Amino acid sequence: MSTNNITRATLGTAAGFGPSFRQVREALGLSQIACARSMQLSKNCVINMERGSDPRLGTVLAALAVVGQALLVWREAVSLDVAEVAEMTQLTCQVIREIEDGLSLDMAAVLHIATVYKGIAARALGAEIER
């Protein structure tokens, strides 16, 4: 089963959001501490959410906002516009904007975008090292 399928399967319950969020956070290279600070919550709150323990709506919304902002920063860092990302990921521009605005619970799509950005950044870094 691919990571995307695992993410879609676990998001079927509210408790499934936390493990899906952890996958995305790790794919973006964000620490629990960095997420907690950005969410203005404690590290233990992030840990509990990732374990699927009592995911509160405010925590989930804060987590989505942090991930959306991180993806926006990555997209701008690799100099892509929304239409280019849509073409590369086979997602719509609307879905990408909703994710960047912290309005989407589709963690499979979020993870897919994060993986694409990491690949672009790795290739750019490899080209930079070769120079």
N, C-alpha and C positions, 0 to 999 in steps of 0.2 A: 504494500500500500504506500503510495507516495505521501510526502509531507502535506500536500494540499488536501488529499483525501482524509488524512488524519485530522487536519484542522477543521474541515467541513463536518466530519463525524462528531467531533467533540464539542462543537459550537451548538449542537442541538439542545444543550441544557445551559442554564445560566452558569453553573459551575464549570462548564467546558470553556468558558471565555478565558479564564485564567491561564490554563496550559497553552491555549492558542496565543494569548498575548505574550507569554514567555518565549514561544518560538519566534514571534515577530521581533520582540525586544532583542533577543540574541542575534537574529539575522541582521539587525541594524547596528549591532555592536554597542548597544546601550547597557549600562550596568543597572542593577536594581537601585543602587543609591542615586544615580543620575536621574532615573525615572521618578523615584520618590521625590527628589528635589523639584523636578519640573512639575510634578503633580501636586506639590505642596502637601505631601503626606509623608508618613514615616516609612522607612524601609520595611518594617514588619507588615505594614498594610499591603505593600507590593508583594511581599513574600506570601502572605495569606491569600491574596487575590490569585496569584499564580498557582497556588495549590488547589484553588477552587473552593476555598473556604469563604462562605458568606459574601459573595460579590455584591457590593452595594452599588446602586445606580450612579451615585456621585463618583465613586472610584472608577467605574467602567468608563464614564464620560471623560474623566480626567485622563485615563489611560489612552483613550482614542484620540484625544487632543494632542497628547505628547507624541504618539506614533505618527499622526498626520503631519505635525510640524516637522518631525525628523525626516519624513519622506519628502516634504517640500524642500527642506534644506539640501537633501541628497540630490533631488532633481535639479535644483539650481546649481549645485556644485558640479554636476556633470553636463551642464548647459543644454538641457533638454526642455522643450515646451510640452504642454499637456498632450497635444496632438501626436507628437513623436512617441511619448510614453504609451499612449493608447494604441498606436500601431505596433509597437514592440511587444506589448503585453496582451494584445487582443481584448482589451477592456475599452469601455467607452470613456470619452472625456469627462462625462458627468460622474461616472464612478470614481475616476481618479480625483476629481475636484472634491467629491464628497469625502473620500478617504483623507485627503490633505486638510480638509476642514474639520476632521474629527467626527464625521457624521455617519460613518459606515461601520457596521458590525461584521462585514464580510472579511474575516481574518485570513481566509484563503487568498483573496485578491490582494490584501495588504502584504502578505508573505511573498506572493508572486512578484509584486512590484519591488519589494526590498531585495529579493534575490537578483532581479534584473539590474538594479542599481549597483549592487555589490559586484556583479560581473563586469559592468562598465568601468567601475572604479578600479577593479583589479587589472583590467586590460590597460587602462590609462597609466596606472602605476608601473606596470610591466614595460610599457613603451617608454616611460620616463626613465626607468632604470637602464634600459638599453642605450640611451643617449649618452 
